[in-house]
């Protein structure tokens, strides 16, 4: 999807955040944290920090 839509497209960002959560569930904490932080930063820039997807991902990664 990233190749077609680009890395900052909202659909790409949603899938990336889902992957971060899945990685965490698989106990791959380092990869989950890296993916989550990167995605959270891009989502905040693209969608705005008050967007529900940004708030959800921030909550999943303990940013509240």
CHARMM internal coordinates of N, CA and C (Angstrom, degrees):
IC EDIT
DIST 1 N 1 CA 1.4335
DIST 1 CA 1 C 1.5351
ANGL 1 N 1 CA 1 C 110.38
DIST 1 C 2 N 1.3158
ANGL 1 CA 1 C 2 N 116.68
DIHE 1 N 1 CA 1 C 2 N -41.18
DIST 2 N 2 CA 1.4602
ANGL 1 C 2 N 2 CA 120.31
DIHE 1 CA 1 C 2 N 2 CA -179.00
DIST 2 CA 2 C 1.5222
ANGL 2 N 2 CA 2 C 111.14
DIHE 1 C 2 N 2 CA 2 C -58.61
DIST 2 C 3 N 1.3190
ANGL 2 CA 2 C 3 N 116.51
DIHE 2 N 2 CA 2 C 3 N -39.28
DIST 3 N 3 CA 1.4615
ANGL 2 C 3 N 3 CA 120.59
DIHE 2 CA 2 C 3 N 3 CA -178.73
DIST 3 CA 3 C 1.5271
ANGL 3 N 3 CA 3 C 110.81
DIHE 2 C 3 N 3 CA 3 C -64.30
DIST 3 C 4 N 1.3225
ANGL 3 CA 3 C 4 N 117.57
DIHE 3 N 3 CA 3 C 4 N -35.41
DIST 4 N 4 CA 1.4580
ANGL 3 C 4 N 4 CA 121.83
DIHE 3 CA 3 C 4 N 4 CA -177.19
DIST 4 CA 4 C 1.5242
ANGL 4 N 4 CA 4 C 111.61
DIHE 3 C 4 N 4 CA 4 C -85.34
DIST 4 C 5 N 1.3239
ANGL 4 CA 4 C 5 N 116.97
DIHE 4 N 4 CA 4 C 5 N -47.97
DIST 5 N 5 CA 1.4665
ANGL 4 C 5 N 5 CA 121.47
DIHE 4 CA 4 C 5 N 5 CA -173.66
DIST 5 CA 5 C 1.5247
ANGL 5 N 5 CA 5 C 113.85
DIHE 4 C 5 N 5 CA 5 C -94.63
DIST 5 C 6 N 1.3295
ANGL 5 CA 5 C 6 N 116.77
DIHE 5 N 5 CA 5 C 6 N -22.65
DIST 6 N 6 CA 1.4620
ANGL 5 C 6 N 6 CA 120.55
DIHE 5 CA 5 C 6 N 6 CA -175.77
DIST 6 CA 6 C 1.5109
ANGL 6 N 6 CA 6 C 111.08
DIHE 5 C 6 N 6 CA 6 C 100.36
DIST 6 C 7 N 1.3224
ANGL 6 CA 6 C 7 N 115.58
DIHE 6 N 6 CA 6 C 7 N 156.04
DIST 7 N 7 CA 1.4563
ANGL 6 C 7 N 7 CA 121.70
DIHE 6 CA 6 C 7 N 7 CA -175.44
DIST 7 CA 7 C 1.5134
ANGL 7 N 7 CA 7 C 115.28
DIHE 6 C 7 N 7 CA 7 C -68.25
DIST 7 C 8 N 1.3272
ANGL 7 CA 7 C 8 N 117.77
DIHE 7 N 7 CA 7 C 8 N -22.72
DIST 8 N 8 CA 1.4626
ANGL 7 C 8 N 8 CA 120.73
DIHE 7 CA 7 C 8 N 8 CA -177.27
DIST 8 CA 8 C 1.5253
ANGL 8 N 8 CA 8 C 113.37
DIHE 7 C 8 N 8 CA 8 C -104.71
DIST 8 C 9 N 1.3213
ANGL 8 CA 8 C 9 N 117.67
DIHE 8 N 8 CA 8 C 9 N 9.95
DIST 9 N 9 CA 1.4687
ANGL 8 C 9 N 9 CA 120.12
DIHE 8 CA 8 C 9 N 9 CA 176.65
DIST 9 CA 9 C 1.5285
ANGL 9 N 9 CA 9 C 108.16
DIHE 8 C 9 N 9 CA 9 C -70.08
DIST 9 C 10 N 1.3271
ANGL 9 CA 9 C 10 N 118.53
DIHE 9 N 9 CA 9 C 10 N 140.31
DIST 10 N 10 CA 1.4678
ANGL 9 C 10 N 10 CA 120.52
DIHE 9 CA 9 C 10 N 10 CA -178.53
DIST 10 CA 10 C 1.5299
ANGL 10 N 10 CA 10 C 114.23
DIHE 9 C 10 N 10 CA 10 C -54.14
DIST 10 C 11 N 1.3280
ANGL 10 CA 10 C 11 N 118.07
DIHE 10 N 10 CA 10 C 11 N -38.26
DIST 11 N 11 CA 1.4669
ANGL 10 C 11 N 11 CA 119.49
DIHE 10 CA 10 C 11 N 11 CA 178.93
DIST 11 CA 11 C 1.5285
ANGL 11 N 11 CA 11 C 111.30
DIHE 10 C 11 N 11 CA 11 C -66.84
DIST 11 C 12 N 1.3180
ANGL 11 CA 11 C 12 N 116.87
DIHE 11 N 11 CA 11 C 12 N -39.93
DIST 12 N 12 CA 1.4654
ANGL 11 C 12 N 12 CA 121.45
DIHE 11 CA 11 C 12 N 12 CA 177.37
DIST 12 CA 12 C 1.5267
ANGL 12 N 12 CA 12 C 109.50
DIHE 11 C 12 N 12 CA 12 C -62.96
DIST 12 C 13 N 1.3067
ANGL 12 CA 12 C 13 N 116.78
DIHE 12 N 12 CA 12 C 13 N -42.75
DIST 13 N 13 CA 1.4633
ANGL 12 C 13 N 13 CA 120.86
DIHE 12 CA 12 C 13 N 13 CA -179.74
DIST 13 CA 13 C 1.5247
ANGL 13 N 13 CA 13 C 111.38
DIHE 12 C 13 N 13 CA 13 C -65.01
DIST 13 C 14 N 1.3221
ANGL 13 CA 13 C 14 N 117.42
DIHE 13 N 13 CA 13 C 14 N -40.25
DIST 14 N 14 CA 1.4698
ANGL 13 C 14 N 14 CA 120.11
DIHE 13 CA 13 C 14 N 14 CA 178.29
DIST 14 CA 14 C 1.5274
ANGL 14 N 14 CA 14 C 111.07
DIHE 13 C 14 N 14 CA 14 C -62.83
DIST 14 C 15 N 1.3212
ANGL 14 CA 14 C 15 N 116.51
DIHE 14 N 14 CA 14 C 15 N -43.20
DIST 15 N 15 CA 1.4665
ANGL 14 C 15 N 15 CA 119.56
DIHE 14 CA 14 C 15 N 15 CA 178.32
DIST 15 CA 15 C 1.5239
ANGL 15 N 15 CA 15 C 111.34
DIHE 14 C 15 N 15 CA 15 C -65.68
DIST 15 C 16 N 1.3170
ANGL 15 CA 15 C 16 N 116.73
DIHE 15 N 15 CA 15 C 16 N -37.78
DIST 16 N 16 CA 1.4588
ANGL 15 C 16 N 16 CA 120.65
DIHE 15 CA 15 C 16 N 16 CA 178.57
DIST 16 CA 16 C 1.5269
ANGL 16 N 16 CA 16 C 110.69
DIHE 15 C 16 N 16 CA 16 C -65.14
DIST 16 C 17 N 1.3277
ANGL 16 CA 16 C 17 N 116.83
DIHE 16 N 16 CA 16 C 17 N -39.03
DIST 17 N 17 CA 1.4692
ANGL 16 C 17 N 17 CA 119.06
DIHE 16 CA 16 C 17 N 17 CA 178.54
DIST 17 CA 17 C 1.5262
ANGL 17 N 17 CA 17 C 110.65
DIHE 16 C 17 N 17 CA 17 C -68.05
DIST 17 C 18 N 1.3188
ANGL 17 CA 17 C 18 N 117.00
DIHE 17 N 17 CA 17 C 18 N -37.50
DIST 18 N 18 CA 1.4656
ANGL 17 C 18 N 18 CA 120.33
DIHE 17 CA 17 C 18 N 18 CA 176.07
DIST 18 CA 18 C 1.5245
ANGL 18 N 18 CA 18 C 110.53
DIHE 17 C 18 N 18 CA 18 C -62.96
DIST 18 C 19 N 1.3120
ANGL 18 CA 18 C 19 N 116.98
DIHE 18 N 18 CA 18 C 19 N -42.16
DIST 19 N 19 CA 1.4588
ANGL 18 C 19 N 19 CA 120.52
DIHE 18 CA 18 C 19 N 19 CA 177.89
DIST 19 CA 19 C 1.5269
ANGL 19 N 19 CA 19 C 110.88
DIHE 18 C 19 N 19 CA 19 C -61.85
DIST 19 C 20 N 1.3252
ANGL 19 CA 19 C 20 N 117.54
DIHE 19 N 19 CA 19 C 20 N -39.68
DIST 20 N 20 CA 1.4658
ANGL 19 C 20 N 20 CA 120.68
DIHE 19 CA 19 C 20 N 20 CA 178.41
DIST 20 CA 20 C 1.5231
ANGL 20 N 20 CA 20 C 110.75
DIHE 19 C 20 N 20 CA 20 C -60.60
DIST 20 C 21 N 1.3231
ANGL 20 CA 20 C 21 N 117.02
DIHE 20 N 20 CA 20 C 21 N -42.94
DIST 21 N 21 CA 1.4621
ANGL 20 C 21 N 21 CA 121.01
DIHE 20 CA 20 C 21 N 21 CA 179.84
DIST 21 CA 21 C 1.5235
ANGL 21 N 21 CA 21 C 110.31
DIHE 20 C 21 N 21 CA 21 C -66.78
DIST 21 C 22 N 1.3257
ANGL 21 CA 21 C 22 N 117.32
DIHE 21 N 21 CA 21 C 22 N -41.50
DIST 22 N 22 CA 1.4629
ANGL 21 C 22 N 22 CA 121.03
DIHE 21 CA 21 C 22 N 22 CA 178.32
DIST 22 CA 22 C 1.5287
ANGL 22 N 22 CA 22 C 110.77
DIHE 21 C 22 N 22 CA 22 C -62.68
DIST 22 C 23 N 1.3184
ANGL 22 CA 22 C 23 N 116.79
DIHE 22 N 22 CA 22 C 23 N -43.35
DIST 23 N 23 CA 1.4681
ANGL 22 C 23 N 23 CA 120.29
DIHE 22 CA 22 C 23 N 23 CA 178.08
DIST 23 CA 23 C 1.5276
ANGL 23 N 23 CA 23 C 110.43
DIHE 22 C 23 N 23 CA 23 C -59.35
DIST 23 C 24 N 1.3142
ANGL 23 CA 23 C 24 N 116.28
DIHE 23 N 23 CA 23 C 24 N -40.21
DIST 24 N 24 CA 1.4641
ANGL 23 C 24 N 24 CA 119.63
DIHE 23 CA 23 C 24 N 24 CA 177.15
DIST 24 CA 24 C 1.5200
ANGL 24 N 24 CA 24 C 111.81
DIHE 23 C 24 N 24 CA 24 C -63.21
DIST 24 C 25 N 1.3226
ANGL 24 CA 24 C 25 N 116.48
DIHE 24 N 24 CA 24 C 25 N -41.85
DIST 25 N 25 CA 1.4640
ANGL 24 C 25 N 25 CA 120.91
DIHE 24 CA 24 C 25 N 25 CA 179.44
DIST 25 CA 25 C 1.5278
ANGL 25 N 25 CA 25 C 111.40
DIHE 24 C 25 N 25 CA 25 C -65.56
DIST 25 C 26 N 1.3191
ANGL 25 CA 25 C 26 N 116.13
DIHE 25 N 25 CA 25 C 26 N -27.97
DIST 26 N 26 CA 1.4621
ANGL 25 C 26 N 26 CA 120.92
DIHE 25 CA 25 C 26 N 26 CA 178.00
DIST 26 CA 26 C 1.5347
ANGL 26 N 26 CA 26 C 112.64
DIHE 25 C 26 N 26 CA 26 C -85.60
DIST 26 C 27 N 1.3335
ANGL 26 CA 26 C 27 N 115.70
DIHE 26 N 26 CA 26 C 27 N 8.40
DIST 27 N 27 CA 1.4752
ANGL 26 C 27 N 27 CA 122.41
DIHE 26 CA 26 C 27 N 27 CA 178.40
DIST 27 CA 27 C 1.5312
ANGL 27 N 27 CA 27 C 112.51
DIHE 26 C 27 N 27 CA 27 C 65.92
DIST 27 C 28 N 1.3039
ANGL 27 CA 27 C 28 N 116.47
DIHE 27 N 27 CA 27 C 28 N 29.20
DIST 28 N 28 CA 1.4679
ANGL 27 C 28 N 28 CA 121.50
DIHE 27 CA 27 C 28 N 28 CA 176.06
DIST 28 CA 28 C 1.5304
ANGL 28 N 28 CA 28 C 107.12
DIHE 27 C 28 N 28 CA 28 C -103.57
DIST 28 C 29 N 1.3258
ANGL 28 CA 28 C 29 N 114.28
DIHE 28 N 28 CA 28 C 29 N 66.34
DIST 29 N 29 CA 1.4614
ANGL 28 C 29 N 29 CA 122.81
DIHE 28 CA 28 C 29 N 29 CA -169.58
DIST 29 CA 29 C 1.5226
ANGL 29 N 29 CA 29 C 113.17
DIHE 28 C 29 N 29 CA 29 C -57.40
DIST 29 C 30 N 1.3099
ANGL 29 CA 29 C 30 N 118.23
DIHE 29 N 29 CA 29 C 30 N -43.69
DIST 30 N 30 CA 1.4610
ANGL 29 C 30 N 30 CA 120.59
DIHE 29 CA 29 C 30 N 30 CA -178.53
DIST 30 CA 30 C 1.5148
ANGL 30 N 30 CA 30 C 112.09
DIHE 29 C 30 N 30 CA 30 C -62.30
DIST 30 C 31 N 1.3167
ANGL 30 CA 30 C 31 N 116.02
DIHE 30 N 30 CA 30 C 31 N -46.27
DIST 31 N 31 CA 1.4569
ANGL 30 C 31 N 31 CA 119.99
DIHE 30 CA 30 C 31 N 31 CA 179.14
DIST 31 CA 31 C 1.5252
ANGL 31 N 31 CA 31 C 110.96
DIHE 30 C 31 N 31 CA 31 C -67.47
DIST 31 C 32 N 1.3271
ANGL 31 CA 31 C 32 N 116.53
DIHE 31 N 31 CA 31 C 32 N -39.54
DIST 32 N 32 CA 1.4575
ANGL 31 C 32 N 32 CA 120.67
DIHE 31 CA 31 C 32 N 32 CA 179.39
DIST 32 CA 32 C 1.5263
ANGL 32 N 32 CA 32 C 110.68
DIHE 31 C 32 N 32 CA 32 C -62.60
DIST 32 C 33 N 1.3181
ANGL 32 CA 32 C 33 N 115.97
DIHE 32 N 32 CA 32 C 33 N -45.45
DIST 33 N 33 CA 1.4671
ANGL 32 C 33 N 33 CA 120.62
DIHE 32 CA 32 C 33 N 33 CA -178.91
DIST 33 CA 33 C 1.5236
ANGL 33 N 33 CA 33 C 110.56
DIHE 32 C 33 N 33 CA 33 C -63.35
DIST 33 C 34 N 1.3178
ANGL 33 CA 33 C 34 N 116.58
DIHE 33 N 33 CA 33 C 34 N -45.84
DIST 34 N 34 CA 1.4636
ANGL 33 C 34 N 34 CA 120.38
DIHE 33 CA 33 C 34 N 34 CA -179.57
DIST 34 CA 34 C 1.5307
ANGL 34 N 34 CA 34 C 111.14
DIHE 33 C 34 N 34 CA 34 C -62.20
DIST 34 C 35 N 1.3179
ANGL 34 CA 34 C 35 N 117.03
DIHE 34 N 34 CA 34 C 35 N -48.12
DIST 35 N 35 CA 1.4681
ANGL 34 C 35 N 35 CA 121.42
DIHE 34 CA 34 C 35 N 35 CA 179.55
DIST 35 CA 35 C 1.5245
ANGL 35 N 35 CA 35 C 110.20
DIHE 34 C 35 N 35 CA 35 C -63.53
DIST 35 C 36 N 1.3351
ANGL 35 CA 35 C 36 N 116.01
DIHE 35 N 35 CA 35 C 36 N -44.19
DIST 36 N 36 CA 1.4610
ANGL 35 C 36 N 36 CA 120.33
DIHE 35 CA 35 C 36 N 36 CA -178.79
DIST 36 CA 36 C 1.5172
ANGL 36 N 36 CA 36 C 112.92
DIHE 35 C 36 N 36 CA 36 C -62.90
DIST 36 C 37 N 1.3250
ANGL 36 CA 36 C 37 N 116.96
DIHE 36 N 36 CA 36 C 37 N -46.08
DIST 37 N 37 CA 1.4674
ANGL 36 C 37 N 37 CA 120.92
DIHE 36 CA 36 C 37 N 37 CA -179.56
DIST 37 CA 37 C 1.5312
ANGL 37 N 37 CA 37 C 111.12
DIHE 36 C 37 N 37 CA 37 C -63.20
DIST 37 C 38 N 1.3227
ANGL 37 CA 37 C 38 N 116.36
DIHE 37 N 37 CA 37 C 38 N -46.28
DIST 38 N 38 CA 1.4562
ANGL 37 C 38 N 38 CA 120.54
DIHE 37 CA 37 C 38 N 38 CA 179.90
DIST 38 CA 38 C 1.5300
ANGL 38 N 38 CA 38 C 110.75
DIHE 37 C 38 N 38 CA 38 C -61.75
DIST 38 C 39 N 1.3183
ANGL 38 CA 38 C 39 N 116.02
DIHE 38 N 38 CA 38 C 39 N -46.42
DIST 39 N 39 CA 1.4595
ANGL 38 C 39 N 39 CA 120.36
DIHE 38 CA 38 C 39 N 39 CA -179.16
DIST 39 CA 39 C 1.5187
ANGL 39 N 39 CA 39 C 110.98
DIHE 38 C 39 N 39 CA 39 C -65.58
DIST 39 C 40 N 1.3085
ANGL 39 CA 39 C 40 N 117.05
DIHE 39 N 39 CA 39 C 40 N -41.55
DIST 40 N 40 CA 1.4648
ANGL 39 C 40 N 40 CA 120.58
DIHE 39 CA 39 C 40 N 40 CA 179.41
DIST 40 CA 40 C 1.5275
ANGL 40 N 40 CA 40 C 110.91
DIHE 39 C 40 N 40 CA 40 C -61.05
DIST 40 C 41 N 1.3082
ANGL 40 CA 40 C 41 N 117.62
DIHE 40 N 40 CA 40 C 41 N -42.85
DIST 41 N 41 CA 1.4608
ANGL 40 C 41 N 41 CA 120.87
DIHE 40 CA 40 C 41 N 41 CA 178.76
DIST 41 CA 41 C 1.5254
ANGL 41 N 41 CA 41 C 111.11
DIHE 40 C 41 N 41 CA 41 C -63.02
DIST 41 C 42 N 1.3351
ANGL 41 CA 41 C 42 N 116.43
DIHE 41 N 41 CA 41 C 42 N -45.36
DIST 42 N 42 CA 1.4707
ANGL 41 C 42 N 42 CA 119.71
DIHE 41 CA 41 C 42 N 42 CA 179.88
DIST 42 CA 42 C 1.5209
ANGL 42 N 42 CA 42 C 111.21
DIHE 41 C 42 N 42 CA 42 C -67.29
DIST 42 C 43 N 1.3220
ANGL 42 CA 42 C 43 N 117.62
DIHE 42 N 42 CA 42 C 43 N -41.10
DIST 43 N 43 CA 1.4613
ANGL 42 C 43 N 43 CA 120.71
DIHE 42 CA 42 C 43 N 43 CA 179.41
DIST 43 CA 43 C 1.5287
ANGL 43 N 43 CA 43 C 110.76
DIHE 42 C 43 N 43 CA 43 C -62.67
DIST 43 C 44 N 1.3140
ANGL 43 CA 43 C 44 N 116.54
DIHE 43 N 43 CA 43 C 44 N -42.90
DIST 44 N 44 CA 1.4580
ANGL 43 C 44 N 44 CA 119.90
DIHE 43 CA 43 C 44 N 44 CA 179.10
DIST 44 CA 44 C 1.5155
ANGL 44 N 44 CA 44 C 112.01
DIHE 43 C 44 N 44 CA 44 C -61.16
DIST 44 C 45 N 1.3188
ANGL 44 CA 44 C 45 N 115.91
DIHE 44 N 44 CA 44 C 45 N -39.33
DIST 45 N 45 CA 1.4688
ANGL 44 C 45 N 45 CA 120.63
DIHE 44 CA 44 C 45 N 45 CA 179.58
DIST 45 CA 45 C 1.5312
ANGL 45 N 45 CA 45 C 111.27
DIHE 44 C 45 N 45 CA 45 C -70.63
DIST 45 C 46 N 1.3197
ANGL 45 CA 45 C 46 N 117.20
DIHE 45 N 45 CA 45 C 46 N -41.92
DIST 46 N 46 CA 1.4605
ANGL 45 C 46 N 46 CA 121.41
DIHE 45 CA 45 C 46 N 46 CA -174.74
DIST 46 CA 46 C 1.5230
ANGL 46 N 46 CA 46 C 112.43
DIHE 45 C 46 N 46 CA 46 C -82.65
DIST 46 C 47 N 1.3210
ANGL 46 CA 46 C 47 N 116.90
DIHE 46 N 46 CA 46 C 47 N -45.94
DIST 47 N 47 CA 1.4587
ANGL 46 C 47 N 47 CA 121.02
DIHE 46 CA 46 C 47 N 47 CA -172.95
DIST 47 CA 47 C 1.5239
ANGL 47 N 47 CA 47 C 113.68
DIHE 46 C 47 N 47 CA 47 C -97.30
DIST 47 C 48 N 1.3194
ANGL 47 CA 47 C 48 N 116.88
DIHE 47 N 47 CA 47 C 48 N -19.47
DIST 48 N 48 CA 1.4615
ANGL 47 C 48 N 48 CA 121.03
DIHE 47 CA 47 C 48 N 48 CA -175.61
DIST 48 CA 48 C 1.5195
ANGL 48 N 48 CA 48 C 109.97
DIHE 47 C 48 N 48 CA 48 C 97.60
DIST 48 C 49 N 1.3083
ANGL 48 CA 48 C 49 N 115.97
DIHE 48 N 48 CA 48 C 49 N 145.62
DIST 49 N 49 CA 1.4681
ANGL 48 C 49 N 49 CA 120.57
DIHE 48 CA 48 C 49 N 49 CA -173.41
DIST 49 CA 49 C 1.5242
ANGL 49 N 49 CA 49 C 113.93
DIHE 48 C 49 N 49 CA 49 C -69.69
DIST 49 C 50 N 1.3266
ANGL 49 CA 49 C 50 N 118.10
DIHE 49 N 49 CA 49 C 50 N -14.09
DIST 50 N 50 CA 1.4663
ANGL 49 C 50 N 50 CA 120.70
DIHE 49 CA 49 C 50 N 50 CA 179.18
DIST 50 CA 50 C 1.5250
ANGL 50 N 50 CA 50 C 113.10
DIHE 49 C 50 N 50 CA 50 C -97.96
DIST 50 C 51 N 1.3250
ANGL 50 CA 50 C 51 N 117.46
DIHE 50 N 50 CA 50 C 51 N 4.22
DIST 51 N 51 CA 1.4621
ANGL 50 C 51 N 51 CA 120.95
DIHE 50 CA 50 C 51 N 51 CA -179.84
DIST 51 CA 51 C 1.5308
ANGL 51 N 51 CA 51 C 109.34
DIHE 50 C 51 N 51 CA 51 C -69.01
DIST 51 C 52 N 1.3380
ANGL 51 CA 51 C 52 N 118.02
DIHE 51 N 51 CA 51 C 52 N 140.04
DIST 52 N 52 CA 1.4675
ANGL 51 C 52 N 52 CA 120.27
DIHE 51 CA 51 C 52 N 52 CA -178.38
DIST 52 CA 52 C 1.5355
ANGL 52 N 52 CA 52 C 114.21
DIHE 51 C 52 N 52 CA 52 C -55.61
DIST 52 C 53 N 1.3271
ANGL 52 CA 52 C 53 N 118.59
DIHE 52 N 52 CA 52 C 53 N -37.66
DIST 53 N 53 CA 1.4683
ANGL 52 C 53 N 53 CA 120.45
DIHE 52 CA 52 C 53 N 53 CA 179.03
DIST 53 CA 53 C 1.5241
ANGL 53 N 53 CA 53 C 111.45
DIHE 52 C 53 N 53 CA 53 C -65.36
DIST 53 C 54 N 1.3252
ANGL 53 CA 53 C 54 N 116.89
DIHE 53 N 53 CA 53 C 54 N -37.43
DIST 54 N 54 CA 1.4612
ANGL 53 C 54 N 54 CA 121.73
DIHE 53 CA 53 C 54 N 54 CA 178.77
DIST 54 CA 54 C 1.5279
ANGL 54 N 54 CA 54 C 109.38
DIHE 53 C 54 N 54 CA 54 C -68.05
DIST 54 C 55 N 1.3160
ANGL 54 CA 54 C 55 N 116.68
DIHE 54 N 54 CA 54 C 55 N -45.34
DIST 55 N 55 CA 1.4595
ANGL 54 C 55 N 55 CA 120.66
DIHE 54 CA 54 C 55 N 55 CA -179.91
DIST 55 CA 55 C 1.5230
ANGL 55 N 55 CA 55 C 111.43
DIHE 54 C 55 N 55 CA 55 C -63.75
DIST 55 C 56 N 1.3209
ANGL 55 CA 55 C 56 N 117.49
DIHE 55 N 55 CA 55 C 56 N -38.81
DIST 56 N 56 CA 1.4614
ANGL 55 C 56 N 56 CA 121.78
DIHE 55 CA 55 C 56 N 56 CA 178.87
DIST 56 CA 56 C 1.5361
ANGL 56 N 56 CA 56 C 110.83
DIHE 55 C 56 N 56 CA 56 C -63.60
DIST 56 C 57 N 1.3178
ANGL 56 CA 56 C 57 N 116.14
DIHE 56 N 56 CA 56 C 57 N -47.37
DIST 57 N 57 CA 1.4611
ANGL 56 C 57 N 57 CA 119.42
DIHE 56 CA 56 C 57 N 57 CA -179.88
DIST 57 CA 57 C 1.5326
ANGL 57 N 57 CA 57 C 110.88
DIHE 56 C 57 N 57 CA 57 C -66.13
DIST 57 C 58 N 1.3217
ANGL 57 CA 57 C 58 N 116.96
DIHE 57 N 57 CA 57 C 58 N -39.98
DIST 58 N 58 CA 1.4634
ANGL 57 C 58 N 58 CA 120.08
DIHE 57 CA 57 C 58 N 58 CA 177.52
DIST 58 CA 58 C 1.5233
ANGL 58 N 58 CA 58 C 110.60
DIHE 57 C 58 N 58 CA 58 C -60.46
DIST 58 C 59 N 1.3118
ANGL 58 CA 58 C 59 N 116.54
DIHE 58 N 58 CA 58 C 59 N -40.27
DIST 59 N 59 CA 1.4638
ANGL 58 C 59 N 59 CA 120.68
DIHE 58 CA 58 C 59 N 59 CA 178.23
DIST 59 CA 59 C 1.5269
ANGL 59 N 59 CA 59 C 110.45
DIHE 58 C 59 N 59 CA 59 C -65.19
DIST 59 C 60 N 1.3304
ANGL 59 CA 59 C 60 N 116.76
DIHE 59 N 59 CA 59 C 60 N -43.87
DIST 60 N 60 CA 1.4745
ANGL 59 C 60 N 60 CA 120.41
DIHE 59 CA 59 C 60 N 60 CA 179.93
DIST 60 CA 60 C 1.5221
ANGL 60 N 60 CA 60 C 112.02
DIHE 59 C 60 N 60 CA 60 C -59.94
DIST 60 C 61 N 1.3277
ANGL 60 CA 60 C 61 N 116.74
DIHE 60 N 60 CA 60 C 61 N -29.63
DIST 61 N 61 CA 1.4632
ANGL 60 C 61 N 61 CA 120.31
DIHE 60 CA 60 C 61 N 61 CA -177.69
DIST 61 CA 61 C 1.5186
ANGL 61 N 61 CA 61 C 113.04
DIHE 60 C 61 N 61 CA 61 C -106.34
DIST 61 C 62 N 1.3374
ANGL 61 CA 61 C 62 N 116.33
DIHE 61 N 61 CA 61 C 62 N 15.15
DIST 62 N 62 CA 1.4528
ANGL 61 C 62 N 62 CA 120.46
DIHE 61 CA 61 C 62 N 62 CA 172.26
DIST 62 CA 62 C 1.5235
ANGL 62 N 62 CA 62 C 115.33
DIHE 61 C 62 N 62 CA 62 C 70.13
DIST 62 C 63 N 1.3149
ANGL 62 CA 62 C 63 N 117.17
DIHE 62 N 62 CA 62 C 63 N 36.81
DIST 63 N 63 CA 1.4571
ANGL 62 C 63 N 63 CA 120.03
DIHE 62 CA 62 C 63 N 63 CA -179.29
DIST 63 CA 63 C 1.5264
ANGL 63 N 63 CA 63 C 112.70
DIHE 62 C 63 N 63 CA 63 C -97.72
DIST 63 C 64 N 1.3237
ANGL 63 CA 63 C 64 N 116.36
DIHE 63 N 63 CA 63 C 64 N 23.38
DIST 64 N 64 CA 1.4733
ANGL 63 C 64 N 64 CA 118.99
DIHE 63 CA 63 C 64 N 64 CA 175.55
DIST 64 CA 64 C 1.4936
ANGL 64 N 64 CA 64 C 109.08
DIHE 63 C 64 N 64 CA 64 C -114.66
END
COOR INIT
IC SEED 1 N 1 CA 1 C
IC BUILD
